[in-house]
């Protein structure tokens, strides 16, 4: 049985108390306030639950991550990155990206991105904590992702794609730019083949939490809102 979080405390149970099945389920209850969410992410915990359920908090073991200098760009994706029929922006359509991530997906029913989740992360965006990457074809948003930036860690939350490779383009540019800014680790939460093709690996929950203790305290100074230039495309992803 998992513990219920107290309304007047931001403390979470120790990570080693998380269930093995379902993998990583740690606690229930609480809220999605800025303070609680920051406490969770800094500790290696994230919320994930279906609409109408209590808030569930997770810390799976192992943890899926990408190290920025270990990004893998396949030959076919590299060729796609050279094309000029798309553009990439950062923090220019955050709410649109989250809504798209909440949209229906092949083989899935419903979405875990409820109105409550949407509101909480939009609030974090307005406070400079949550950020988005957008992939456009003309004026049409065709792919993207969003997550949280804390210290030198980017905690990825969700991505979407309406065109082939659009999410991979967005992710590739996100990692490339994060590396330039000095980020050390990208949290991908749970391993899948899509992330593995981009260089994702698994580490133990313990090692992940130890990394967060140091990396979340680092301070980086940069501006999120900008567009990738075509010159940067050729210089950074196509060589």
Secondary structure in CASP SS format (residue, H / E / C, confidence):
PFRMAT SS
TARGET T0000
AUTHOR 0000-0000-0000
METHOD secondary structure of the structure
MODEL  1
X C 1.00
X C 1.00
X E 1.00
X E 1.00
X E 1.00
X C 1.00
X C 1.00
X C 1.00
X C 1.00
X C 1.00
X C 1.00
X C 1.00
X C 1.00
X C 1.00
X H 1.00
X H 1.00
X H 1.00
X C 1.00
X C 1.00
X C 1.00
X C 1.00
X C 1.00
X C 1.00
X C 1.00
X E 1.00
X E 1.00
X E 1.00
X E 1.00
X E 1.00
X C 1.00
X C 1.00
X C 1.00
X C 1.00
X H 1.00
X H 1.00
X H 1.00
X H 1.00
X H 1.00
X H 1.00
X H 1.00
X H 1.00
X H 1.00
X H 1.00
X C 1.00
X C 1.00
X E 1.00
X E 1.00
X C 1.00
X C 1.00
X C 1.00
X C 1.00
X C 1.00
X C 1.00
X C 1.00
X C 1.00
X E 1.00
X E 1.00
X E 1.00
X C 1.00
X C 1.00
X C 1.00
X C 1.00
X E 1.00
X E 1.00
X E 1.00
X E 1.00
X C 1.00
X H 1.00
X H 1.00
X H 1.00
X C 1.00
X C 1.00
X C 1.00
X C 1.00
X H 1.00
X H 1.00
X H 1.00
X H 1.00
X H 1.00
X H 1.00
X H 1.00
X C 1.00
X C 1.00
X C 1.00
X C 1.00
X C 1.00
X E 1.00
X E 1.00
X E 1.00
X E 1.00
X C 1.00
X C 1.00
X C 1.00
X H 1.00
X H 1.00
X H 1.00
X H 1.00
X H 1.00
X H 1.00
X H 1.00
X H 1.00
X C 1.00
X C 1.00
X C 1.00
X C 1.00
X C 1.00
X C 1.00
X C 1.00
X C 1.00
X C 1.00
X C 1.00
X C 1.00
X C 1.00
X C 1.00
X H 1.00
X H 1.00
X H 1.00
X H 1.00
X H 1.00
X H 1.00
X H 1.00
X H 1.00
X H 1.00
X H 1.00
X H 1.00
X H 1.00
X C 1.00
X C 1.00
X C 1.00
X E 1.00
X E 1.00
X E 1.00
X E 1.00
X E 1.00
X E 1.00
X E 1.00
X E 1.00
X C 1.00
X C 1.00
X E 1.00
X E 1.00
X E 1.00
X E 1.00
X E 1.00
X E 1.00
X E 1.00
X E 1.00
X E 1.00
X E 1.00
X E 1.00
X C 1.00
X C 1.00
X E 1.00
X E 1.00
X E 1.00
X E 1.00
X E 1.00
X E 1.00
X E 1.00
X E 1.00
X E 1.00
X C 1.00
X C 1.00
X C 1.00
X C 1.00
X H 1.00
X H 1.00
X H 1.00
X H 1.00
X H 1.00
X H 1.00
X H 1.00
X H 1.00
X H 1.00
X H 1.00
X H 1.00
X H 1.00
X H 1.00
X H 1.00
X H 1.00
X H 1.00
X C 1.00
X C 1.00
X C 1.00
X E 1.00
X E 1.00
X E 1.00
X E 1.00
X E 1.00
X C 1.00
X C 1.00
X C 1.00
X H 1.00
X H 1.00
X H 1.00
X H 1.00
X C 1.00
X C 1.00
X C 1.00
X C 1.00
X E 1.00
X E 1.00
X E 1.00
X C 1.00
X H 1.00
X H 1.00
X H 1.00
X H 1.00
X H 1.00
X H 1.00
X H 1.00
X H 1.00
X H 1.00
X H 1.00
X H 1.00
X C 1.00
X C 1.00
X C 1.00
X C 1.00
X C 1.00
X C 1.00
X C 1.00
X C 1.00
X C 1.00
X C 1.00
X E 1.00
X E 1.00
X C 1.00
X C 1.00
X H 1.00
X H 1.00
X H 1.00
X H 1.00
X H 1.00
X H 1.00
X H 1.00
X H 1.00
X C 1.00
X C 1.00
END
